[in-house]
Every structure is written in structure tokens, then in C-alpha cells.
Amino acid sequence: MLNASLKVVNDMQEQATGALPEGAPSELRERGPGWGWGDLLMALVVTVVGGVALTLAARSLVDRLGLQVEQRMISPVFYLVGLGIYLAVILGVYLFAARRAGWAALGLRGAGWRNFALVPPLFILELLLLVLVNSAVGQLAGGFENPQVDALTGGQTLGTGELLALLLLVAVVAPFAEELLFRGMLYPLLRARTGAFGAIVLSAAIFAAAHVVPLLMPGLFMVGLLLAYLRERSGSIWPGVALHALQNGTALLLINEALKQGLV
């Protein structure tokens, strides 16, 4: 009786972390983390519908007011639409996962200082991997031009206020929303089906493909592997959020500095 009670408690704890062990009983692995693939699909539907609605509303407002909109993320219209899409991601995850299973099951839980101490060395490793992978992609593709430069800045140097606003979006809101979706909601579903190794590789591949930029996909796959590793090791998304924020923020700062120096 005592052993059975301990097993139930252990199973509940494993569900709360969203990471099931390799030896978990098949019925537990089938049950998953507290949400299913249909719930993930509905969260994505909320994101897509929210994004389309915001885009159409912004386009209608621009047309009615006869506004001239700059084609870059720092433009107020594009910025608000981008912010709204990330908020739609968070809303979808809340409605179809957090509301029933709790935020802890999505990885919003303590990670311990050792896992956060891994973030700086993993960031250095990530930079080295990105340089190597992007260089290889450039060799194969006959050149490498990061499309994010124009998408974020329009090829123009950012002012202090613009830089701070973009840092808020790409280094705070975006990492949290993306980690919540990919390593919070998606990863436990893959983990329950494929085990740790399969979940790390598959989640990284899906993360890269979701950005829909072919030149960046190999590098994003490497980034996704490190982020998923942190999720597996810590049982939390917070170390991944920290690494993701560091990567995005550094990339934006480097892009802006390169624009100042006329290097891009």
C-alpha cells in the first residue's frame, strides 16, 4: 500500500515537471504532461488567428489614416503587431495547457543555480557553433546575408529609444513566449513519446523550421539543441529563457553596431 502511494506521488511529480523518465510505464507516457497534441494545435490556432487578426486590423487602420509605414520591426505598427503575436502565443499556452496542468508543468519552476551557471559557457559555445554553421551555409549558398538585419532595422542604425524598445521585444518578450511554447508545451509531449534524445533533436528541428528562414535553419537547429538540453537538465524553461535572451540581445546589439560601422 505504501509503495503504491509513493508511486502515485512520484508519477504526479514527474507530470508536474513535464519530463518523464525513460523507464516510465507506458500508460503514463501515453497520458503525457497534462495536455495533448490537440491542445498544442489549438494553442497554435490561437496564435495564427491572433496574428492574422492583428495584421488585418493594422492594415485597415493604416489605409484609413493614410499612414506611411516603414518596413522594419521598430515601426510602431509592425512593433505592436509583433508584440501582439507573442502575447497570443502566451494566451494560447495558458488556455490549452497552463489552465489545466499549471504553470509548473510548463517549466515555470525553479532551476537551481548550477543550471543558470551553465548559461554563460553554453552561450560561448553557441556563438562558436553559429559562426561555424553560418560560415558553412554561406560557402554552400554562395554567400550569407542575415535577413533579420532588414526585418528588424530596415538597414538603418537604431536610436537609443528604438534599441531599448527592440531589446524589450526580442530579448525579453520573444524568448519567454518561444520557450513557453517550444520547450514548455511542445517538449514534454515529445519527451513522453520519444525519450530525452528524441525530444531534444525533434524539438530543435521544429524550432528551426518554425522560423521559416532557410539560411538560418541550420544555426537555429544548433541553438534549439542547447535550449532543449537545458530544459531536459533543469526541468525548467528559465535557464533556456536566459540563454535565448542573451543570444537575441547580443545579436541585436551586434547588428546595430555593424550598421553604425557600415559593415552591413
Secondary structure, DSSP 8 states (H G I E B T S, - for coil): -HHHHHHHHHHHHHHHHT---TT--HHHHHHTTS--HHHHHHHHHHHHHHHHHHHHHHHHHHHHHT----SSTTSHHHHHHHHHHHHHHHHHHIIIIIHHH-GGGGT-S---HHHHHTHHHHHHHHHHHHHHHHHHHHHHHT----THHHHHHTTS---HHHHHHHHHIIIIIHHHHHHIIIIIIIHHHHHHHHHHHHHHHHHHHHHHHHT--GGGHHHHHHHHHHHHHHHHHHSSSHHHHHHHHHHHHHHHHHHHHHHHTT--
